[in-house]
Amino acid sequence: MPKLLVICPTFPPVNTPDHHRVRISIPWFIKWGWEVTVLAVEPVYTEAPIDAVLEQFGEFCRTIRVKALPASATRKVGLGNLGYRAWWQLKKAGTELIKQHNFDLIYFSTTVFPTMTLGRIWKKKFDIPFILDMQDPWRNDFYLNKPKHDQPPKYKIAHFLDSRLEKWTVPYADGIIAVSWAYPDKLNHRYNTNIPSAVIPFASSKADFDIVEKLKIKNPIFQRKNGRIHVVYTGAVTPGMPIPLELMFKAFMSIINSTNLDIHLYFVGSSYAPEATSIAIPIAQKVGIEKYVTEMPARVGFFEAIKVMLDADFIILPGSMDAGYTASKIYPYILSEKSIIALTHEKSSVSTILKGCNTGPVITFNNKEQLLAKQNELESAIKTLIRNKEFKANTNWDFYKEYSDETMASRQIDFFNQIIKLQ
């Protein structure tokens, strides 16, 4: 029986997006004969909310949790990242676990990137291969050439640390799993390496939707109103998204001004920040549509977010200017069976998947100039969908099978076996 150590500091019941890959995959791993241990941080130290529904289910594999330095103390000296606050505790606990269980593979599946440095340390000490799951870029260059006032707080310091730690760690990894082809390609080019990689999108589970119905989860954002068209976006508004979102707002504003339609847009969980602030509303104000927009920047429970999707008439996806952008949110979107209006980069995997699944209009662009020329096409697509009341997607489920939770877990296992055999 192969033994897998998963490093996921924000493992359930913490409500963050970076644990869902392993939350959904681990039951399949166990079913297929793997012994799985998860190393995580006690939820109270994570600065993320607890999902009450996930808390009900308890832990479904061996889970070891460690403490961390409290953020309330470390933020006084400018240190908030969980990876730094829990690094020593994770190192100590992980070292003991490896001595006890003789793992075949270590799998870092998290966006708490500083913890990934432990892979190199444990590999040198115990000769165990490790895989990095790059769900987002570790070293984020997006703001590098932006004016200081457009950069997040402490961006230069964070970029400096991320650059050094990524360079110290990545070249020693035995494998890279990523949600986009852009991540492993960029890393192998940056460090002149040839690390084996697998592009495996996130998955979603139909069982989660069954839980929402069974437990009668409430919608914390809105109650349906007769005659109103409820349009929903759940998930973060990412750095590459403001320009497409502004164009989408302009299209809706034009439709509202030219019709008597009661349309309202809801943005849920739009900010990653612990102290979430509105991101969509300032863009809406720029367009003059803020009267028709409600934003809940803080994260709601995972299952509450599903309920919001189920209560929507249709879903919007303003994509990113980044061709490498991929969105885990599209899988629960698809499983909601709601029509999706998407505005995405033509090279993004989002475009390919949504078109293949036939979830609704997918309008693509290749650059800013092409994007800005798409407003009329976008307006027409929205009007047609509303006029024909095509709110339930005619989903191609045969195409979707390639992106199901079972398929994605199987692809991870195949990659694990590949890496183990290379040792």
Helices and strands as residue ranges (DSSP letters): E 3-7, G 17-19, H 20-31, E 35-41, G 43-45, H 52-57, E 62-66, H 71-74, G 75-77, H 82-85, H 87-101, E 105-109, G 113-116, H 117-126, E 130-134, G 148-150, H 155-169, G 170-172, E 175-178, H 182-190, E 197-199, H 206-215, E 228-234, H 242-258, E 262-268, H 280-287, G 290-292, E 293-296, H 302-311, E 314-318, H 330-335, E 340-345, H 349-357, E 362-365, H 368-372, H 375-387, H 397-400, G 401-403, H 405-422
